[in-house]
Every structure is written in C-alpha cells, then in structure tokens.
Amino acid sequence: MPLVPNFSVSQTLGSPNIITWTDTSTGSDVAITKVRIFFLKADGTYLKNGSLNYFEYPYPAAPTDIGVMNRDYGLSITTEWLNVSNTVLYTKNYKMNFVAYTSNFIDGLTQQETALPSIEFTVDYFQQKGHIQTLVDDSNQAIALGADYKKAQVFLDQAYYIINNQTRFF
C-alpha cells in the first residue's frame, strides 16, 4: 500500500516550549529516508533549527520532541518526506494553534484567586482575565473555522502583550 502522508503535532501545558511531532502516515514507501518539518510563523519567518528553516530526522521517525516554542504561535506546519537524494516525495501541511503559554498564565490567575480568597478581585481583574481567555478562544476559532494562522497570531499577539504588561492589567 503506498504511503498516505500524515502527521500530528501537540503541545503540553507543563512544557509549553516543546512541540511533539508524530508521523501518523499509513502505508509505506521504501524510498523515504528522512523527514523535514517546517514551522512557518505568520510574519513569514520560521521557527528555526540553528540557521536552517527546518528540522530534519531520519525516517521512520519516532515521535519527536522539538523544543522550539518561546511563546504562543499560530503556525503553518509543513512536513516533507524525502529520499536519499533530498527529493521531496510527499508533503503535508496543517495550520495549527499553540496556546499553552497563555493557558498557563490564565491558570496562574485562577490559582491566585483560590490561594488568596480574602483578596478582593476587582471587576477590572475579571474583565481582563475574560479578555485574555476570549483572545485564546478567538485564535482557536481562526484555526478551526478558517485555518487562518495569521489571524490567530493577531489574537495571540494581543494576549502576549497583556501577559508582558500584566502590572497594567491586573
């Protein structure tokens, strides 16, 4: 049965800097010797592996942890399956959203509320917390409904600004 290329990518809340890439292809092709994974950001640049715009692994590739995230991103992720001559035999692309950094921040706010129940949290506090959650939801919707990683990044950039200026908002 010929190869039907596919992959999955996940991120865990406990290690938001790591993306786990897994080859979920079915079938086989003995000509494949390696895979290349590209993480294209909304601004047209790549999350890089040193000077390379891609990460490369021998095929068949086991699930691979790639420590490339320094914040939340909407990404266009492309995987290429190549032969020994570096000819691309198969390509698959997904638009994906990674929000673990912001989700961890929101969880920290929730932990603060439960750890300090005697502190009065203001209406502004809850409005800002709701705002940042709405930004995450909007970024997820941009991916789910339109595969629009660029629009998703606009919302994630707004959340990133709030997190980096939290003394102004909380």
Secondary structure, 3 states (H helix, E strand, C coil): CECECCEEEEEECCEEEEEEEEECCECECCCCCEEEEEEEECCCCECCECCECCEEEECCCCCEEEECCCCCEEEEEEEEEECCCCCEEEEEEEEEEECHHHHHHHHHHHHHHHHCCCCCCCHHHHHHHHHHHHHHHHHHHHHHHHCCHHHHHHHHHHHHHHHHCHHHHC
